[in-house]
Amino acid sequence: MAKEVKFSLVYRDMWQSSGKYQPRVDQLVRVAPAIIEMGCFDRVETNGGAFEQVNLLYGENPNVSVRKWTAPFHKAGIETHMLERGLNALRMNPVPADVRELMFKVKKAQGTDIARSFCGLNDHRNLKLSVEYAKKAGMISQAALSITHSPVHTVEYYMGVVDHLVEYGTDEICLKDMAGIGRPTDLARLVSEIKKKYPHIKVQYHGHCGPGFSPASMLEVARAGAEYIDVAVEPLSWGKVHPDVITIQQMLKADGFLVKDVNMDAYMEVRSLTQEFIDDFLGYWIGKTNSQMTSLLVGCGLPGGMMGSMMADLTGFKAAINASERANGKPESNLDSLMVQLFKEVEYVWPRLGYPPLVTPFSQYVKNTALMNLLAMAQNKPRFSTIDKDTWGMIQGKMGNLPGPLAPEIIALAKEKGMEFHTENPQDNYPDELPKFRQMMKEEGWDCGQDDEELFELAMHERQYRDYRSGIAKERFNKELEDFRAKAGAPIIVKRPVVEMPEFDINALTAKYPKATPIQAPAKGKMLWQVDVIDDSKAPAAGTKVSADKPCGYVQTYYGMEEVFSAVNGRIIAVTAPQGKDVAKGEIIAFAE
């Protein structure tokens, strides 16, 4: 009898290549029916990871987003799962145990069925509470192994972690191949060992395309007994994210597996809506190379999902590195050259920092150290001249045990700085904090929310949550988007408070000022054809003297801020479009005589 393999859509993860934003909940809700209609998915990853922070960066409530996004899948009988980072939960730094426990209660109440929990160091101690809290909340616990390829990351090494996770009571194991550099045969051996030793444990494989191993890895883990495979959908499949469901479905079907059919009409609807979201605003943050696979990732092992932020960092450092190169009589490096140098430096730094799996946040730590090394060497300084405090925390063991040994020079540097190494359970260093945050909510006059979800957001992301509540986050996002659109020559949508102004009677004005001439506003060399608002701070006031040769004011158009010229010399009599009112094609916006 043919063995069945089920598919999980990682639609949320598809957007990580943007480096900052994902679709808004109104967009997610629009695409959910088409995802369901595709008929091939048993699971959908809906939240976790950066999802909460992304919503806060928009200035929107992540709790509302999670509830609305998971609801249609529940109704359709599709399981939803979240991603969380063990000790770090949903952020980049350690989280107190009571806040971690509340997270699972909140997410279960909001409609999340499965908790995928990973530790970037594969320290089983950081996952013990995740397993226990997930099961206590009534969720399926899926403990993840952070997959990478190095001399220390052997099948035996990973099975040692699995033994502890099974002991803690996990229901499933996920192979989280975040950089896609797991070798297919090694992954198959690992799955085979898990199924042989723990036949009741379900296995799910999550592998990014980046260096190109993923399809082969998916076939091999399926043959070895994995029950679930994570896939994506165009136009954000392949590249640095996940293989497309159509290819993997056909590959497994040809190999004799029982797989569900894909409703192609629904697939095309998901594809169309996804492209619409990209065109709306997400495309401004997606790097040009994120849609490309590259074998350069095989050596450095960096996850494709961080390529956007990495290239932004590298671009920012380029000027400083080039200045140092010039000052030291060295030839300047272009961006491509610096990227190759950075990849090589990651290969140098990684083993010396104890081979931490290159996943959030440790991939950032290794990359940051390599980047600072490039700058130091350009300045004729030694490597490791600058290491940030978070990376030092990892080196000291504050976040867990490193898989491999530290290099002697790193140990010597730590001792030189008077730093101590830690072996205690990392969670013990972070005492409970919920009472403190409850008091904060009370002092602010904020309700803790349904199932304490608002309390949870403050405790998990205090700064971002305060920015959301104050409105600063939404203002910041709108400004950032406006700037991107202006640079791209795209439409700028400006929303401003509408100030009540008296209605203008054009016929009455014409009768009152028979010699008045309508002002026409050229835009890009043409007659003004579309305007969002008049900028009242720059619009001409009644009585203003005007010249046909000089701009008399400015209007906000779809091209940006445009100058307004009068058709005749004279003075402004009246402006006929109040603030916030759309001005249609060719509509008169003022009179002058």
C-alpha positions in Angstrom: 0.0 0.0 0.0 1.3 3.4 -1.0 2.5 5.6 1.9 0.8 9.0 2.2 2.8 12.2 2.5 1.0 15.4 3.5 1.8 19.0 2.7 2.1 22.0 5.0 1.9 25.4 3.4 4.4 27.8 4.9 2.7 30.9 3.5 3.9 33.1 6.4 7.5 32.1 5.9 7.4 33.0 2.2 7.5 36.7 3.2 10.6 36.5 5.4 12.7 37.3 2.3 11.3 40.9 2.6 13.4 41.2 5.8 10.8 43.3 7.5 7.1 43.0 6.4 4.5 40.4 5.6 1.0 40.7 4.3 -1.5 42.5 6.5 -4.3 40.5 8.0 -6.9 41.9 5.6 -4.8 40.5 2.7 -4.2 37.2 4.5 -8.0 36.8 5.1 -8.6 37.4 1.3 -6.2 34.7 0.3 -7.3 32.1 2.9 -10.3 30.7 0.9 -8.1 30.1 -2.2 -5.5 28.3 -0.1 -8.2 26.1 1.4 -9.7 25.5 -2.1 -6.4 24.2 -3.4 -7.3 21.0 -1.5 -3.7 19.8 -1.0 -2.8 21.2 2.4 -3.3 19.4 5.8 -1.5 22.2 7.6 -0.7 25.9 7.3 1.9 27.8 9.3 0.0 30.9 10.3 2.0 32.8 12.9 5.0 32.9 15.3 8.5 34.0 14.5 8.4 37.5 13.3 4.6 37.6 12.7 3.8 39.3 16.0 6.5 42.0 15.5 5.6 42.6 11.9 2.0 43.5 12.9 3.2 45.8 15.6 5.6 47.5 13.1 2.5 48.1 10.9 0.8 49.7 13.9 -1.8 46.9 14.0 -2.8 44.4 16.7 -1.2 41.0 16.2 -3.8 39.3 18.4 -6.6 40.4 16.0 -4.5 39.2 13.1 -3.8 35.7 14.5 -7.5 35.2 15.4 -8.7 36.3 11.9 -6.0 34.4 10.0 -6.4 31.0 11.8 -10.2 31.0 11.8 -10.9 30.0 8.2 -8.5 27.1 8.4 -10.1 25.8 11.5 -13.5 25.9 9.9 -12.0 23.9 6.9 -10.4 21.3 9.2 -6.8 22.3 8.4 -4.4 22.4 11.3 -2.5 25.6 12.0 0.9 25.9 13.4 3.2 28.5 14.8 7.0 28.9 15.1 8.6 29.9 18.4 12.3 30.1 19.4 12.4 28.2 22.7 14.2 30.3 25.3 13.6 33.4 23.0 9.9 32.6 22.3 8.8 35.2 19.8 11.7 37.6 20.0 15.5 37.7 19.6 16.4 37.6 23.3 15.6 35.3 26.3 12.1 35.4 27.8 11.0 34.7 31.4 9.3 31.4 32.0 5.9 32.8 33.0 5.7 34.9 29.8 6.6 31.8 27.8 3.9 29.8 29.5 1.3 32.6 28.8 2.3 32.6 25.1 1.1 29.0 24.6 -2.2 29.7 26.4 -2.8 32.7 24.3 -1.9 31.1 21.0 -4.1 28.1 21.7 -7.0 30.3 22.6 -6.4 32.3 19.4 -6.7 29.2 17.2 -3.2 27.8 16.9 -3.0 24.0 17.0 0.6 23.1 16.7 3.6 24.7 18.4 6.9 24.3 16.4 9.6 25.0 18.9 13.3 25.3 18.1 16.4 26.3 19.9 19.1 28.0 17.7 21.8 26.1 19.6 19.9 22.7 19.8 20.2 22.9 23.6 17.4 20.6 24.7 17.1 22.4 28.0 15.8 25.5 26.2 13.0 23.3 24.7 11.9 21.4 27.8 9.5 24.1 28.9 8.3 24.7 25.3 7.2 21.0 25.1 5.6 21.1 28.6 3.8 24.4 28.2 2.5 23.5 24.7 1.0 20.3 25.9 -0.4 21.9 29.0 -2.2 24.4 26.8 -3.7 21.7 24.7 -1.5 22.1 21.7 0.5 19.6 19.7 4.1 19.9 20.6 6.5 19.8 17.6 10.1 20.1 18.7 12.4 21.2 16.0 16.0 20.4 15.3 18.0 23.3 13.8 19.7 21.5 10.9 23.1 22.5 9.5 26.1 20.8 8.1 29.4 20.6 10.0 31.8 18.1 11.5 29.9 18.3 14.8 26.3 18.1 13.5 26.2 14.4 12.9 23.2 12.0 12.9 24.4 10.8 16.3 24.5 14.4 17.6 20.9 15.1 16.5 19.6 11.8 17.9 21.1 12.8 21.3 18.9 15.9 21.2 15.9 13.8 20.0 16.2 11.5 23.0 15.8 14.3 25.4 12.8 15.9 23.4 11.0 12.6 23.4 11.7 12.2 27.1 10.0 15.6 27.7 6.9 14.4 25.8 7.1 16.0 22.4 4.5 14.7 19.9 6.4 15.4 16.8 9.9 16.2 15.5 10.6 18.8 12.8 13.8 18.9 10.8 14.2 22.7 10.4 16.7 23.0 7.6 16.6 26.8 7.6 19.5 27.3 5.2 18.7 24.2 3.1 22.2 22.9 3.5 21.3 19.6 5.1 22.7 16.8 2.8 19.8 14.6 1.5 21.4 11.3 2.6 22.2 12.6 6.1 18.7 13.8 6.5 17.3 10.5 5.4 19.5 8.7 7.9 18.3 11.0 10.7 14.6 10.5 9.8 15.1 6.7 9.6 16.8 6.6 13.0 13.9 8.7 14.6 11.2 6.4 13.1 13.1 3.3 14.0 13.6 4.3 17.6 10.4 6.3 18.1 7.8 5.0 15.6 5.0 6.9 17.3 6.7 10.3 16.6 5.6 12.1 13.5 8.3 13.8 11.5 8.0 17.0 9.4 10.6 18.4 7.1 11.1 22.2 6.6 13.8 23.0 4.1 14.7 26.2 2.2 15.8 26.2 -1.4 18.8 28.5 -1.1 21.7 26.3 -2.2 19.5 23.8 -4.1 19.4 20.6 -2.0 15.7 20.9 -1.0 13.9 18.8 -3.6 16.3 15.9 -3.2 16.1 16.2 0.6 12.3 16.1 0.5 12.3 13.0 -1.6 14.8 11.3 0.7 13.1 12.2 4.0 9.8 11.0 2.5 11.3 7.7 1.6 12.8 7.5 5.1 9.3 7.9 6.7 8.6 11.6 7.1 4.9 12.3 7.2 4.8 16.1 6.4 6.7 18.3 4.0 6.7 22.1 4.0 6.1 23.7 0.6 5.3 27.1 -0.9 3.3 28.6 -3.8 4.4 31.0 -6.6 5.4 33.8 -6.9 7.3 33.4 -3.6 8.5 29.8 -4.0 12.0 28.6 -4.9 14.7 31.3 -4.7 15.7 31.6 -1.0 12.4 30.2 0.4 10.7 26.8 -0.3 10.1 24.6 -3.3 6.7 24.9 -5.0 4.0 22.5 -4.0 3.3 21.5 -7.7 6.9 20.2 -8.3 7.1 18.4 -4.9 3.6 16.9 -5.3 4.5 15.5 -8.8 7.9 14.3 -7.7 6.4 12.3 -4.8 3.5 11.0 -6.9 6.0 9.7 -9.5 7.9 7.9 -6.7 4.8 6.0 -5.6 3.6 8.2 -2.7 0.0 8.9 -2.0 -0.4 12.7 -2.3 -3.4 15.0 -2.6 -4.2 16.6 -5.9 -3.8 20.4 -6.4 -6.7 22.5 -7.6 -5.0 24.6 -10.2 -7.7 27.2 -10.4 -7.3 27.9 -6.7 -3.5 27.7 -7.1 -3.7 30.5 -9.7 -5.9 32.6 -7.4 -3.4 32.3 -4.6 -0.6 33.1 -7.0 -2.5 36.2 -8.3 -3.4 37.5 -4.9 0.2 37.0 -3.7 1.5 39.0 -6.6 -1.1 41.7 -5.8 0.3 41.9 -2.2 3.8 42.3 -3.6 2.7 45.0 -6.0 0.8 46.8 -3.2 3.8 47.4 -1.0 5.8 44.2 0.0 7.8 44.4 -3.2 9.6 47.5 -1.9 11.3 45.5 0.8 12.1 42.3 -1.2 15.7 42.2 -2.4 16.3 41.5 -6.1 18.4 38.4 -5.4 15.9 36.8 -3.0 14.2 35.1 -5.9 17.4 33.5 -6.9 19.0 30.3 -5.7 22.8 30.3 -5.2 25.4 27.7 -4.6 27.4 30.3 -2.7 25.3 29.5 0.3 26.7 25.9 0.4 29.9 27.0 1.9 28.8 29.7 4.4 25.6 27.9 5.4 23.7 31.2 6.0 19.9 30.9 5.7 18.4 32.5 2.6 15.8 34.3 4.6 18.4 36.7 6.0 19.9 37.6 2.7 17.8 40.8 2.4 19.0 42.2 5.8 22.5 41.0 5.2 22.8 42.8 1.8 21.4 45.9 3.5 24.1 45.7 6.2 26.8 45.1 3.6 25.7 48.0 1.6 25.8 50.2 4.7 29.3 49.0 5.5 30.6 49.4 2.0 31.4 53.1 2.3 33.3 52.6 5.5 35.2 49.6 4.2 36.1 51.4 0.9 37.3 54.5 2.9 39.6 52.3 4.9 40.8 50.5 1.8 41.7 53.8 0.2 43.4 55.1 3.3 45.6 51.9 3.4 46.4 51.9 -0.3 44.2 48.9 -1.1 41.9 48.6 -4.1 38.2 49.3 -3.3 35.8 46.4 -3.2 32.5 46.4 -5.0 29.3 44.9 -3.5 29.7 41.5 -5.2 33.3 41.3 -4.0 32.3 42.2 -0.5 29.5 39.6 -0.5 32.0 36.8 -1.4 34.4 38.1 1.2 31.7 38.1 3.8 30.7 34.5 2.9 34.3 33.4 3.2 34.6 35.2 6.5 31.5 33.5 7.9 33.2 30.2 7.0 36.2 31.3 9.0 34.3 32.7 12.0 31.7 30.0 12.4 33.8 27.1 13.6 35.8 29.4 15.9 32.5 30.5 17.6 31.5 26.9 18.3 29.4 26.0 15.2 26.1 27.5 16.4 23.4 26.5 13.9 22.9 29.5 11.6 19.4 30.3 12.5 17.8 33.3 14.2 19.3 34.9 16.2 22.7 33.1 16.0 23.0 33.4 12.2 22.9 37.2 12.8 25.5 37.0 15.5 27.9 35.1 13.2 27.2 37.3 10.3 27.7 40.5 12.4 31.1 39.2 13.7 32.2 38.4 10.2 31.1 41.8 8.9 33.0 43.6 11.7 36.1 41.4 10.9 36.0 42.7 7.3 35.9 46.3 8.5 38.7 45.6 11.0 40.9 44.0 8.4 40.3 46.9 6.0 41.6 49.1 8.8 44.7 46.8 9.3 43.3 45.7 12.7 43.1 42.1 13.9 40.0 39.9 13.5 37.6 39.9 16.5 38.5 43.5 17.4 34.8 44.2 17.8 32.2 41.6 19.0 28.8 42.9 20.1 27.3 42.1 23.5 24.7 39.6 22.2 27.4 37.6 20.5 29.5 37.6 23.7 26.4 36.3 25.5 26.3 33.4 23.1 30.0 32.8 23.5 29.7 32.9 27.3 27.0 30.3 27.3 24.2 32.6 28.6 21.8 31.3 26.0 22.8 27.6 26.1 25.6 25.2 25.2 27.4 25.7 21.9 27.5 22.5 19.8 31.3 22.7 19.2 34.3 24.0 21.1 35.3 27.7 21.0 38.6 28.5 19.4 41.5 29.2 21.8 41.8 32.8 20.6 38.1 33.4 21.5 38.6 31.9 24.9 41.7 34.0 25.5 39.9 37.2 24.4 37.0 36.5 26.8 39.4 36.0 29.7 41.3 39.1 28.8 38.0 41.0 29.1 37.3 39.3 32.5 34.3 37.4 31.2 32.9 34.3 32.8 31.5 31.2 31.1 28.1 29.8 32.1 26.9 26.2 32.4 23.7 26.7 34.3 20.2 26.3 32.7 19.8 29.5 30.7 16.2 29.9 31.9 17.4 30.3 35.5 19.0 33.7 34.5 15.6 35.3 33.6 13.1 35.6 36.5 9.4 35.8 36.1 8.1 39.2 35.0 4.3 39.0 34.4 3.4 40.7 37.7 5.5 43.7 36.6 3.8 43.9 33.2 0.3 43.5 34.8 1.1 46.6 36.9 2.3 48.4 33.8 -1.1 47.6 32.1 -2.9 48.9 35.1 -0.9 52.1 35.2 -1.4 52.8 31.5 -5.2 52.1 31.9 -5.0 49.3 29.3 -7.1 46.2 29.4 -5.2 42.9 29.6 -7.4 41.7 26.7 -9.2 38.5 25.9 -7.3 35.5 27.4 -4.6 38.1 28.6 -3.4 38.5 25.0 -2.7 42.2 25.3 -0.8 41.6 28.5 1.2 39.0 26.6 2.1 41.4 23.8 3.4 44.0 26.2 5.5 41.4 28.0 6.9 39.9 24.9 7.5 43.0 22.8 7.3 46.0 25.2 8.9 48.6 22.9 7.0 47.6 19.8 3.7 47.3 21.7 4.0 50.8 23.1 4.8 52.2 19.6 1.7 50.4 18.3 -0.5 51.8 21.1 0.8 55.3 20.6 0.3 55.4 16.9 4.0 56.0 16.2 4.4 52.6 14.6 1.7 53.2 12.0 3.0 56.7 11.3 6.5 55.3 10.8 5.4 52.6 8.5 3.3 55.0 6.3 6.2 57.4 6.1 8.6 54.6 5.1 6.2 53.3 2.5 5.6 56.8 1.1 9.4 57.3 0.8 9.8 54.0 -1.1 6.9 54.9 -3.5 8.3 58.3 -4.1 11.7 56.9 -5.1 10.0 54.4 -7.3 7.8 57.0 -9.0 4.8 55.0 -7.8 1.5 56.4 -6.6 1.7 58.0 -3.2 -1.3 57.6 -1.0 -1.5 60.3 1.6 -4.1 60.2 4.3 -4.7 63.4 6.4 -7.4 64.5 8.8 -10.2 66.2 6.9 -10.8 69.7 8.1 -14.4 70.9 7.6 -14.5 73.8 5.1 -17.4 75.6 3.5 -18.5 74.2 0.2 -17.6 76.3 -2.9 -20.2 77.2 -5.5 -18.3 77.5 -8.7 -21.2 79.2 -10.5 -21.5 81.8 -7.8 -17.7 82.5 -7.9 -17.8 82.8 -11.7 -20.7 85.3 -11.5 -18.9 87.2 -8.7 -15.5 87.3 -10.5 -16.3 87.4 -14.3 -12.7 88.1 -15.2 -11.3 85.3 -13.1 -9.4 82.5 -14.9 -9.1 78.9 -13.6 -5.6 77.9 -12.5 -4.3 74.8 -14.3 -1.7 72.6 -12.6 0.8 70.9 -15.0 2.0 67.4 -13.8 5.0 65.8 -15.5 4.6 68.2 -18.4 0.8 67.4 -18.8 -2.4 68.9 -17.5 -3.1 67.8 -13.9 -5.2 64.6 -14.2 -5.2 63.1 -10.7 -4.7 64.6 -7.2 -5.0 63.0 -3.7 -5.0 66.1 -1.5 -3.9 69.7 -1.5 -1.1 70.4 0.9 -2.7 73.2 2.9 0.6 74.3 4.3 1.8 75.1 0.7 -1.5 75.8 -1.1 -2.0 79.5 -2.1 -4.3 81.5 0.1 -7.0 83.9 -1.2 -5.4 87.2 -1.9 -2.0 85.7 -2.8 -0.4 87.5 -5.8 0.5 85.1 -8.6 2.6 85.1 -11.7 2.2 82.8 -14.7 5.9 82.4 -14.7 6.3 81.3 -11.1 4.6 78.5 -9.1 1.8 79.8 -6.9 1.4 76.6 -4.8 1.8 72.9 -4.7 -0.5 69.9 -4.9 0.1 66.2 -3.9 -0.3 64.1 -7.1 0.3 60.5 -7.9 3.7 61.6 -9.1 4.6 63.4 -5.9 4.4 67.0 -4.9 3.8 69.1 -8.0 4.1 72.9 -8.6 0.9 74.8 -9.5 1.1 77.6 -12.1 -1.6 80.2 -12.7 -2.8 80.6 -16.2 -2.7 84.4 -15.8 -1.0 87.0 -13.6 -3.2 88.3 -10.7 -4.2 87.2 -7.3 -5.9 84.0 -5.9 -9.6 84.6 -5.2 -10.5 81.1 -3.8 -9.4 77.5 -3.6 -12.2 75.2 -4.4 -11.0 71.8 -3.0 -10.7 71.6 0.8 -8.1 69.5 2.5 -8.6 65.8 2.1 -11.0 66.1 -0.8 -10.1 64.2 -4.0 -9.8 66.4 -7.1 -11.0 64.6 -10.2 -9.7 64.8 -13.7 -9.3 68.4 -14.8 -11.3 69.8 -11.9 -10.7 73.5 -11.2 -8.8 73.9 -8.0 -8.6 77.7 -7.8 -9.6 81.0 -9.5 -7.2 83.9 -10.2 -7.6 87.3 -11.7 
